[in-house]
Amino acid sequence: MAELQFFTGTMDSGKSTLALQTNHNHAARGRSGRIFTTRDRAGEATLSSRLGLQHVAIEVDEGFDFWRYVVDSLTHGARIDYLICDEAQFYTRAQVEQLAKVVDELQIDVFAFGILTDFRSELFAGSQRLVELADRMNVLQVEALCWCGKRATHNARTENGQMVTEGEVIVVGDVEETGAPSPVVGYEVLCRQHHRRRMTAERARAISMVSEPLPFS
């Protein structure tokens, strides 16, 4: 029986690497699949891993319809045994429901990969729907680490090294403001304690460089 599987973890936990490996394993056994992604760090229509691996993919925008794509492909004689869906946190709820329909009605396996929560520690809409609908949810065993060495559980957004908790949910590049320099936008994984304290690696380094006062005046 086909399944909708959701693989999740923080940034740096190897989701895209696993997506590429999953595609390789199935293709090596003669299965035919399609790879989808959206807003990948390497650019449009590309699935990339931080290890340097890349594969051509189909770009998913908000208007993309998985059900229509698969049905049209099958109608025109294509063979599809499975779908690899990376950056699934950015998919809409409707698109996740389309993936579930592909599994149930067409018996095509779907392997979705994505982050659970955004920089505010709130569930992405796509991830939430995947948790609700997936046949199996798999938390990646490769642990990303906070700067302190603990297991990272939260994704933080930084601007000029300072953690922020407000703003657009999806920021692909630098944030531009009229009349002001563009802040350098980055992302960092943190343990819960340091996410609560907004203690990024840069802030921790800055604090450690401050000379401690002598115990007497």
Secondary structure, DSSP 8 states (H G I E B T S, - for coil): ---EEEEE--TTSSHHHHHHHHHHHHHHTT--EEEEESS-TT-TTEEE-TTS-EEE-EE--TT--HHHHHHHHHHTT----EEEE-SGGGS-HHHHHHHHHHHHHH--EEEEEE-SB-TTS-B-HHHHHHHHH-SEEEE-SS--B-TTSSB--EEEEEETTEEE--S-S---S---BTTB----EEEEEE-HHHHHTT--HHHHHHHHHS----S--
